[in-house]
Amino acid sequence: MYLAAEGAHNPILPIWQEIVVGSISFALLVFVLLKFVMPRMEAMYQARVDAIEGGLKRAEAAQAEANQLLEQYRAQLAEVRTEAAKIRDDARSDAEGIRQDILAKAREESERVVAAGKDQLNAERATIVRDLRAEVGGLAVDLASRIVGESLADETRRKGTVERFLTDLESAGAR
């Protein structure tokens, strides 16, 4: 099937010189790619894999360290809470002790004030009784002198009469 012009080239069939040059060029390109480019790409790929795996290992190590620190912080927090509870309990017991001391001192002071008041009351009572005895004695002597009609001016006589009268009054009041 040759066409009318023998010099014309059939586009379906390639020229053999082009096939040889193309094959040599392709082989040269494959050689350069395999010899120089592929090792570099493999090295870059390996470096990338190492970087990713190393990053993962570092992340895992950092996570483990973070977990360990978290556990330490939790343990410290529990210890601090325990210590705070102990301090709080100690403060409460100290406050209770102080409160008891203050109450005891207040009771002592109250008892001292009451005792001093009783002593003062007894002293005033004794003074009042003494003054009343003297006054009642004087009134009794005046009354007795008016009734008897004689003067009880003599001191010893008057004291004896007053004492006897007061003794009679006390015995009459006790019955």
matplotlib code that plots the C-alpha trace (Angstrom):
import matplotlib.pyplot as plt

x = [0.0, 2.1, 0.8, 1.4, 4.2, 7.0, 8.8, 5.9, 6.0, 3.3, 2.2, 1.3, 4.7, 7.5, 10.8, 13.4, 16.0, 13.5, 12.8, 16.6, 17.2, 14.0, 15.0, 18.5, 17.1, 14.6, 17.3, 19.5, 16.6, 15.8, 19.5, 19.8, 16.5, 17.6, 21.1, 20.7, 17.0, 15.6, 18.2, 17.7, 13.9, 14.3, 16.6, 14.1, 11.3, 13.2, 14.1, 10.4, 9.4, 12.1, 10.9, 7.3, 8.1, 10.6, 7.8, 5.4, 8.0, 8.7, 5.0, 4.5, 7.4, 6.0, 2.6, 4.1, 6.0, 2.8, 0.9, 3.6, 3.6, -0.2, 0.0, 2.6, 0.5, -2.5, -0.5, 0.8, -2.7, -4.0, -1.2, -1.9, -5.6, -4.7, -2.4, -5.0, -7.5, -5.0, -4.3, -8.0, -8.6, -5.7, -7.1, -10.5, -9.0, -6.8, -9.9, -11.8, -8.9, -8.8, -12.6, -12.4, -9.6, -11.6, -14.6, -12.6, -11.1, -14.5, -15.9, -12.9, -13.4, -17.2, -16.6, -14.0, -16.5, -19.3, -17.0, -15.9, -19.5, -20.5, -17.6, -18.6, -22.2, -21.3, -19.2, -22.0, -24.4, -22.2, -21.9, -25.6, -26.3, -23.8, -25.4, -28.9, -27.9, -26.5, -29.6, -32.1, -30.1, -30.3, -34.0, -34.6, -32.7, -34.7, -37.9, -37.0, -36.0, -39.3, -41.2, -39.2, -38.9, -35.3, -32.4, -30.2, -27.4, -24.9, -22.9, -22.5, -26.0, -27.2, -25.0, -26.3, -29.8, -29.4, -27.6, -30.3, -33.0, -31.4, -30.8, -34.5, -35.5, -33.2, -34.6, -38.2, -37.5, -35.9, -39.1]
y = [0.0, 2.6, 5.9, 7.7, 9.7, 7.7, 10.5, 11.3, 10.1, 7.9, 9.5, 6.2, 4.7, 6.4, 7.2, 4.8, 7.5, 9.2, 6.0, 5.5, 9.1, 9.0, 5.6, 6.9, 10.1, 8.2, 5.8, 8.8, 10.5, 7.3, 6.8, 10.4, 10.1, 6.8, 7.8, 11.4, 12.4, 9.2, 8.9, 12.5, 12.0, 8.9, 10.7, 13.5, 11.0, 9.2, 12.5, 13.4, 10.0, 10.3, 13.8, 12.7, 9.6, 11.6, 14.2, 11.4, 9.9, 13.4, 14.0, 10.7, 11.4, 14.9, 13.4, 10.8, 13.6, 15.7, 12.8, 12.2, 15.9, 15.8, 12.9, 14.7, 17.9, 15.8, 14.1, 17.5, 18.9, 16.1, 16.6, 20.3, 19.6, 17.2, 19.7, 22.5, 20.3, 19.5, 23.3, 24.0, 21.3, 22.6, 26.1, 24.9, 23.1, 26.1, 28.3, 25.9, 25.9, 29.7, 29.9, 27.5, 29.6, 32.8, 31.1, 29.9, 33.3, 34.9, 32.4, 33.1, 36.9, 36.5, 34.4, 36.9, 39.8, 37.9, 37.1, 40.7, 41.8, 39.3, 40.5, 44.1, 43.3, 41.5, 44.4, 46.9, 44.6, 44.4, 48.2, 48.7, 46.1, 47.9, 51.3, 49.9, 48.3, 51.6, 53.5, 50.9, 50.8, 54.5, 54.5, 51.6, 53.4, 56.6, 54.6, 52.6, 55.8, 57.4, 54.3, 53.5, 57.1, 57.0, 58.1, 55.4, 57.8, 55.5, 54.0, 50.5, 50.3, 51.5, 49.0, 46.1, 47.1, 47.5, 44.2, 42.4, 44.1, 43.2, 39.6, 39.4, 40.7, 38.2, 35.3, 36.5, 36.8, 33.3, 31.6]
z = [0.0, -1.1, -1.9, -5.1, -3.9, -2.7, -0.9, 1.3, 4.8, 6.4, 9.6, 11.2, 10.9, 12.8, 11.4, 12.7, 13.5, 15.7, 17.5, 18.2, 19.3, 21.5, 23.0, 23.8, 25.2, 27.3, 28.6, 29.4, 31.3, 33.2, 34.1, 35.4, 37.3, 38.9, 39.6, 40.9, 41.4, 43.0, 45.7, 46.7, 46.7, 48.7, 51.2, 51.5, 51.9, 54.6, 56.4, 56.3, 57.7, 60.4, 61.2, 61.5, 63.5, 65.7, 66.2, 67.2, 69.6, 71.1, 71.3, 73.1, 75.4, 76.1, 76.8, 79.2, 81.0, 81.1, 82.6, 85.1, 86.1, 86.3, 88.7, 90.8, 90.9, 91.9, 94.7, 95.8, 95.7, 97.8, 100.3, 100.4, 101.0, 103.8, 105.4, 105.0, 106.7, 109.5, 109.9, 110.0, 112.6, 114.7, 114.4, 115.6, 118.5, 119.4, 119.2, 121.4, 123.9, 123.8, 124.3, 127.3, 128.8, 128.3, 129.9, 132.8, 133.3, 133.1, 135.7, 138.0, 137.6, 138.1, 141.3, 142.5, 141.9, 143.6, 146.6, 146.8, 146.6, 149.4, 151.5, 151.0, 151.7, 154.9, 156.0, 155.2, 157.0, 160.1, 160.0, 159.7, 162.5, 164.7, 163.9, 164.4, 167.7, 168.9, 167.8, 169.1, 172.3, 172.7, 171.9, 174.3, 177.1, 176.5, 176.5, 179.6, 181.4, 180.7, 181.7, 184.8, 185.7, 186.7, 184.8, 183.2, 182.6, 184.1, 181.2, 182.6, 183.6, 180.3, 178.4, 180.5, 179.9, 176.2, 175.8, 177.8, 175.7, 172.4, 173.6, 174.5, 171.1, 169.3, 171.2, 170.6, 166.9, 166.8, 168.2]

ax = plt.figure().add_subplot(projection="3d")
ax.plot(x, y, z, "-o")
ax.set_aspect("equal")
plt.show()
